[in-house]
Amino acid sequence: MQSSLDCFSSRAITTKMGSDPSLFMSESTSTDNARAHNNAPLGVGPLFPRFSEQDIADDCLQHIIDVARHTPSEWSLQTWRWIVVRGNAAKKYLEAATYIKAPLSSAPVILICLADTMAWKSAPQYLQELIACRKITEEDGREALRRLREYYSSSPDVAKRTAMANALVAVHHILLGVAEGGLSAHWVTEFDEARIKTHFHIPDNFLVAAMIPMGYRHEAQPVPAAKLLQTTFIYKEKFGEILDPTSK
């Protein structure tokens, strides 16, 4: 199995892995902008390619996951968890558990992204860290904790929505890491969640947010699908008021 760390050409991905997440976010943005200037396709998206038999080196996969580890999240809850699936039987099971016809099992690796609906209960620890660093006062910390508990305990749907939203941001970072490594990937959200949770022994407080098959594309990159014009999905001040970038 080849070492693939050198396939990460982007400075934003290969440096400052242990630094402040805000610094990482700014570097990720600049890398994405540079890619946009080159008009190079990401090689990731909701397309369903068949992957080649070339495996993904462990260090390359670890690097991709480390990109997602730096994903920013509300209250630093870090709601995401990952199951790395390499076994052929398990990959075929995941393929059979989807509601779409796609060659998922051809991927050398499938990541299952989980969202922890109870992660918000770790917020007190984060608030204590902020108090210890004197970024907030003890009084502000108590008030923030009171509001946070009131908000998340108001409805189970609140915790589910927040956990899922944060986990899907991490999915996006996985896709960026895959693209920077010269691999291809796509995400799948149409599946039998109950079957997957049972088979992989996933606790009840976790949601299955997405599956991400990844590898080296067997066929050529297809022509990207047409995208909506900006004037069809950006509104000004309120829903339905079209934002015209040419108007003043």
Summary of the structure (lengths in Angstrom):
residues: 248
radius of gyration: 20.1
end to end distance: 57.2
largest distance: 58.8
contacts: 680
relative contact order: 0.18
helix: 47%
strand: 14%
